[in-house]
Amino acid sequence: MQIRKHIALPMMALALSSGVVWAEAPLVAERADVTLPLANQLLQATLAACHAEGRTGVAAVVDRGGNLVALQRDDNVGPHNTLAAQRKAFTALSTKTATGLLAERARTTPDAANLNTVAELLLLGGGVPLKVGDQVIGAIGVAGAGGAQFDEGCALKAIANVLPTK
């Protein structure tokens, strides 16, 4: 005990005299996240945006942990698009970047070219992070709407209409 007292007292004095204040981090984090009702609203708005353009598709929403929250697929969309939508959402969440931009960076920036080697990422446009303030709370991925620009366009219209901006 005597040794600990000799070490602890000088450490406390140093901390107090240096102006450093250590605050204990909370044991339980409170973070915004995607709920099932929000995911369903985003999916309905996404497919409605695609339908307004005469297109069909599949859309998936993942939460901030990358877990699938909800998925909706039009009847005539190829089955591979279901997995693609989910992977686009995961990629957008994981990188906090729209997948179209990420794909462009991988094509044009030597430092980002290795992203193509990460099996979990899908570098095709159509994945968009979902943000509330500066926090990424999840992501949406769209596939099968006829190309990356259409996939991403449907997602962006839905986000603009549904997701709170604050």
N, C-alpha and C positions, 0 to 999 in steps of 0.2 A: 504494500500500500504506500509506503514511504516513497518508493521510486516513482510510482504513478503520480503522486502529488507534485513531485519535483518536475515532472514532465508536463503535466496538465496545466499548472499555474502559469508557467512561462508562455505556453501556447495560447492560453486565454488572453493573457496580457498583450501578446503580439497581435492577436486578432482584433482586440478592442482598440489598440493604438493605431493600427493600420487603416482603420475605417472600413474594413471588410465586415460585412454582415452576412452571415450564413442563415438562409431561411430554409427550413425543412420542407422538402417537396411533399405534396399531398400523396398519400398512399393509394388513393383512388382517383383516377383521371376522369374528368368530365369533358366529353367531346361531342360535338354535333355529329350526327350520323344519318344515313338514309333510312327512312322508315318504309314499311310495306305500302302504306297509303301514298307516300310521296313517289315511290318507285312505280306504282300502278298509274298514277297521274302522268308521270313522265312517259311511260310506255304508251299510254293511250294518246297523248299529245304527239308523240313521235310518229306513231303509225298514222294518225290523222294528217300530219304534215306530209308524210309520204303519199297518202291517198289523194291529197289535194293536188299533188304533182302527177297523179296518174300512175303512181308507183306502189309496189308492195315491198314488204321487208320483214325482218325480224329484229327485235330490240331486246337488249338485256341490261339490267341495272345491277351493279355490285355495290356493296357497302364499303366503308373505309378500310375494312380488313380484306377486301377482295372476294368476299363471299357473295354468291348469287342471291339476290333478294327477289327478283321477279323477271320473267321473260314472257314476251308475247310474240307470236309468229303468225303471219298471214298464211292462209291455206296453201297457196301455190308457190311458196318459197322453197328452194332446194334445201335438203336437210343439212348440208355442210354449213349453211349460213347460220344455223343455230349456235354451233360451236364458235364460229368466227365472231359473231356478235359478242358472245361472252368473253372471248379472248381479247377483242378490241377494248371492251370495258375494263378488263383487268390491266391491260397495257397502259391505258390512259390513267388509271388510278395509280399504278405502280410508278410511273414516270412523271405523274402530275402534268402531263402534256397531251394535247390532242394528237391522236395517232397519225393524222395526215402530216402534221408538222414534224413529228418524230421520224416518219418514213422519209420525208424530204431531207432532213438532217443526216439520216443514215446513208442516203444516196450522194450527198454533196459534201459532207464533212468527214475527213479521214478519221478524226477522233471518235466519231459516232458510228462509223461503218461496222464496227464489231457488234452493234446491237442486233444485227441480223443473226448472230450466232446464239443468242439467248432464246432457248426453245420456248419459254413461257410467254414471250412477247410476240405479238402479231403486228407487224409494221405495215398496216394497210389503213387508209383513212376511214373514219367512221366511229372512232372512240373519242369521247370527250369527258374530261374530268368534271365532276359536279362540285362547285365551290359555294361556300357560304362565307362571305368576307374573304379572308386569306386562307381559310381552311379547306382542304379537299376532303369532302365527306363521302365520296364514292365516285362512280363514273357510269356512263351509259355507252353502250356499243350498239351500232346498227350495221346490218349486213343485208345484202340481197336486194337493195333498192336500185341497182343498175350502175353502180360505180361508187368509188370512194367519195366523190364530191356530193353525190346525192345522199349517201349514207350519213355523212357528217352534216349536211344541210338539214335533214330531217331532225337530227339530234339537237342541233343548235336552235332551231325554231321551237322545239319542245321546251328546252331549257329556258329560253327567253319568255315563254308563256307561263311556265309552271314554277320554276325555282325562285324562291325569294332572293332578292339581290342584297339583302342586309345580313 
